[in-house]
Amino acid sequence: MRYMDILSRARILIADDSPVMRRYLRALLQANGCNDLVEACDGRQALEHVMLRHPDIVVLDLHMPEMDGFAFCRELR
């Protein structure tokens, strides 16, 4: 199975406090066949999405308000 076939079926969570970066990442992923995307603006919102949607991949900014990417990873474990 090709890499892009696998990626196109993945549920992807984009967690970044920058709306510009979230739009850029969404456009980049969609241009490569990814359509099951959800966005979060901080680590707490990202954790809520993880519990609800169980994403296969998380694209995570390390420096966010409320809960940064490091704290998100600790909570996720």
C-alpha positions as CSV (number, residue, x, y, z in Angstrom):
1,M,0.0,0.0,0.0
2,R,1.3,3.4,-0.9
3,Y,2.1,6.0,1.7
4,M,-0.3,8.6,0.4
5,D,-3.1,6.0,0.4
6,I,-2.6,5.4,4.1
7,L,-2.3,9.1,4.8
8,S,-5.5,9.9,2.9
9,R,-7.5,7.7,5.2
10,A,-6.0,9.0,8.4
11,R,-7.9,11.2,10.9
12,I,-5.6,14.1,11.6
13,L,-5.7,16.7,14.4
14,I,-3.9,20.0,13.8
15,A,-3.2,21.8,17.1
16,D,-1.7,25.3,16.8
17,D,-2.6,28.6,18.3
18,S,-1.9,30.4,15.1
19,P,-4.9,30.5,12.7
20,V,-2.6,31.2,9.8
21,M,-0.5,28.1,10.6
22,R,-3.7,26.0,11.0
23,R,-4.9,27.2,7.5
24,Y,-1.5,26.5,6.0
25,L,-1.3,23.0,7.4
26,R,-4.9,22.2,6.4
27,A,-4.3,23.4,2.9
28,L,-1.0,21.4,2.7
29,L,-2.6,18.2,4.0
30,Q,-5.7,18.6,1.8
31,A,-3.5,19.1,-1.3
32,N,-2.0,15.8,-0.5
33,G,-5.3,13.9,-0.2
34,C,-6.1,14.3,3.5
35,N,-9.7,15.2,4.2
36,D,-10.5,14.0,7.7
37,L,-9.0,17.0,9.5
38,V,-10.0,18.7,12.7
39,E,-8.3,21.8,14.3
40,A,-7.6,22.9,17.9
41,C,-6.3,26.3,19.1
42,D,-4.6,25.0,22.3
43,G,-3.6,21.8,24.1
44,R,-6.8,21.6,26.1
45,Q,-9.0,21.8,23.0
46,A,-6.7,19.2,21.4
47,L,-7.2,16.8,24.3
48,E,-11.0,17.1,23.9
49,H,-10.7,16.3,20.2
50,V,-8.5,13.3,21.0
51,M,-11.1,11.9,23.4
52,L,-13.9,12.5,20.9
53,R,-12.4,11.6,17.5
54,H,-9.4,9.4,18.3
55,P,-7.1,10.8,15.6
56,D,-4.4,8.7,13.9
57,I,-2.0,11.7,13.6
58,V,-1.6,14.8,15.7
59,V,0.3,17.8,14.2
60,L,1.2,19.7,17.3
61,D,2.7,23.1,18.1
62,L,4.9,23.0,21.2
63,H,4.3,26.6,22.2
64,M,0.6,27.3,22.8
65,P,-1.4,29.2,25.4
66,E,-3.5,27.4,28.1
67,M,-1.7,24.1,27.6
68,D,1.4,23.8,25.5
69,G,2.4,20.8,23.4
70,F,4.7,19.3,26.0
71,A,1.8,19.3,28.6
72,F,-0.5,17.9,26.0
73,C,1.9,15.0,25.4
74,R,2.2,14.4,29.2
75,E,-1.6,14.3,29.5
76,L,-2.1,12.1,26.5
77,R,0.3,9.5,27.9
